[in-house]
């Protein structure tokens, strides 16, 4: 009986990887450019959103809770925001 020689694991890994890469539906240059621009645009938009809206709001909220005499309005807003955030986290984790 003739013995069949098997490839070692590294050779088999690279052969299988090459076979899988041949199955990939690669985007065209135009699609790749458009998707890259979309990602950059969303990144800039969220950076502006975080820097212009949420950062000053968080600063106002935490300054009222931690630095200035305890402002009940800011404490309530902070508690509500925390509860809403935790609820969103729980809902998000349950969907997985």
C-alpha positions as a Markdown table, in Angstrom:
| # | Residue | x | y | z |
|---|---|---|---|---|
| 1 | Unk | 0.0 | 0.0 | 0.0 |
| 2 | Unk | 1.3 | 3.4 | -1.0 |
| 3 | Unk | 1.5 | 5.9 | 1.8 |
| 4 | Unk | -0.1 | 9.3 | 1.1 |
| 5 | Unk | 2.1 | 12.2 | 2.2 |
| 6 | Unk | 0.1 | 14.9 | 4.1 |
| 7 | Unk | 1.2 | 18.5 | 4.1 |
| 8 | Unk | 2.3 | 19.9 | 7.3 |
| 9 | Unk | 0.0 | 22.3 | 9.1 |
| 10 | Unk | 1.7 | 25.5 | 7.9 |
| 11 | Unk | 1.5 | 24.5 | 4.3 |
| 12 | Unk | -2.1 | 23.4 | 4.6 |
| 13 | Unk | -2.9 | 26.7 | 6.4 |
| 14 | Unk | -1.5 | 28.8 | 3.6 |
| 15 | Unk | -3.2 | 26.7 | 0.9 |
| 16 | Unk | -6.6 | 27.0 | 2.6 |
| 17 | Unk | -6.0 | 30.7 | 3.1 |
| 18 | Unk | -5.2 | 31.2 | -0.5 |
| 19 | Unk | -8.3 | 29.3 | -1.6 |
| 20 | Unk | -10.5 | 31.4 | 0.7 |
| 21 | Unk | -9.0 | 34.6 | -0.6 |
| 22 | Unk | -10.0 | 33.6 | -4.1 |
| 23 | Unk | -13.6 | 33.4 | -3.0 |
| 24 | Unk | -13.7 | 37.0 | -1.7 |
| 25 | Unk | -15.7 | 39.5 | -3.6 |
| 26 | Unk | -13.3 | 42.5 | -3.5 |
| 27 | Unk | -14.7 | 46.0 | -3.9 |
| 28 | Unk | -13.9 | 48.1 | -6.9 |
| 29 | Unk | -11.6 | 51.1 | -6.5 |
| 30 | Unk | -14.6 | 53.4 | -6.7 |
| 31 | Unk | -16.5 | 51.4 | -4.0 |
| 32 | Unk | -13.5 | 51.4 | -1.7 |
| 33 | Unk | -13.0 | 55.1 | -2.2 |
| 34 | Unk | -16.7 | 55.9 | -1.4 |
| 35 | Unk | -16.7 | 53.6 | 1.6 |
| 36 | Unk | -13.5 | 55.2 | 2.9 |
| 37 | Unk | -15.0 | 58.7 | 2.5 |
| 38 | Unk | -18.1 | 57.6 | 4.3 |
| 39 | Unk | -16.1 | 56.3 | 7.2 |
| 40 | Unk | -14.0 | 59.5 | 7.4 |
| 41 | Unk | -17.2 | 61.7 | 7.2 |
| 42 | Unk | -18.9 | 59.8 | 10.0 |
| 43 | Unk | -15.7 | 59.9 | 12.1 |
| 44 | Unk | -15.5 | 63.7 | 11.7 |
| 45 | Unk | -19.2 | 64.1 | 12.4 |
| 46 | Unk | -19.1 | 62.1 | 15.6 |
| 47 | Unk | -15.9 | 63.9 | 16.7 |
| 48 | Unk | -17.7 | 67.2 | 16.3 |
| 49 | Unk | -20.8 | 65.9 | 18.0 |
| 50 | Unk | -18.7 | 64.6 | 21.0 |
| 51 | Unk | -16.5 | 67.7 | 21.2 |
| 52 | Unk | -19.2 | 70.4 | 20.7 |
| 53 | Unk | -22.2 | 69.0 | 22.4 |
| 54 | Unk | -21.5 | 66.1 | 24.8 |
| 55 | Unk | -18.2 | 67.4 | 26.3 |
| 56 | Unk | -19.5 | 70.7 | 27.5 |
| 57 | Unk | -22.7 | 69.0 | 28.7 |
| 58 | Unk | -20.7 | 66.5 | 30.7 |
| 59 | Unk | -18.5 | 69.2 | 32.1 |
| 60 | Unk | -21.5 | 71.2 | 33.2 |
| 61 | Unk | -23.1 | 68.1 | 34.8 |
| 62 | Unk | -20.1 | 66.9 | 36.7 |
| 63 | Unk | -19.0 | 70.3 | 37.8 |
| 64 | Unk | -22.4 | 70.8 | 39.4 |
| 65 | Unk | -22.2 | 67.4 | 41.1 |
| 66 | Unk | -18.6 | 67.3 | 42.2 |
| 67 | Unk | -17.3 | 70.9 | 42.5 |
| 68 | Unk | -20.0 | 73.4 | 43.1 |
| 69 | Unk | -22.4 | 73.1 | 46.0 |
| 70 | Unk | -24.5 | 70.1 | 45.3 |
| 71 | Unk | -27.0 | 71.2 | 42.7 |
| 72 | Unk | -30.1 | 68.9 | 42.9 |
| 73 | Unk | -31.1 | 69.5 | 39.3 |
| 74 | Unk | -27.7 | 68.3 | 38.0 |
| 75 | Unk | -27.8 | 65.3 | 40.4 |
| 76 | Unk | -31.2 | 64.3 | 39.1 |
| 77 | Unk | -30.1 | 64.7 | 35.5 |
| 78 | Unk | -27.0 | 62.7 | 36.2 |
| 79 | Unk | -29.0 | 59.9 | 37.8 |
| 80 | Unk | -31.6 | 59.8 | 34.9 |
| 81 | Unk | -28.8 | 59.7 | 32.4 |
| 82 | Unk | -27.1 | 56.9 | 34.3 |
| 83 | Unk | -30.3 | 54.8 | 34.5 |
| 84 | Unk | -31.0 | 55.4 | 30.8 |
| 85 | Unk | -27.4 | 54.4 | 29.9 |
| 86 | Unk | -27.6 | 51.2 | 32.0 |
| 87 | Unk | -31.0 | 50.3 | 30.5 |
| 88 | Unk | -29.6 | 50.7 | 27.0 |
| 89 | Unk | -26.6 | 48.6 | 27.9 |
| 90 | Unk | -28.9 | 45.8 | 29.3 |
| 91 | Unk | -31.1 | 45.9 | 26.2 |
| 92 | Unk | -28.1 | 45.8 | 23.9 |
| 93 | Unk | -26.6 | 42.9 | 25.7 |
| 94 | Unk | -29.8 | 40.9 | 25.7 |
| 95 | Unk | -30.1 | 41.2 | 21.9 |
| 96 | Unk | -26.8 | 39.4 | 21.4 |
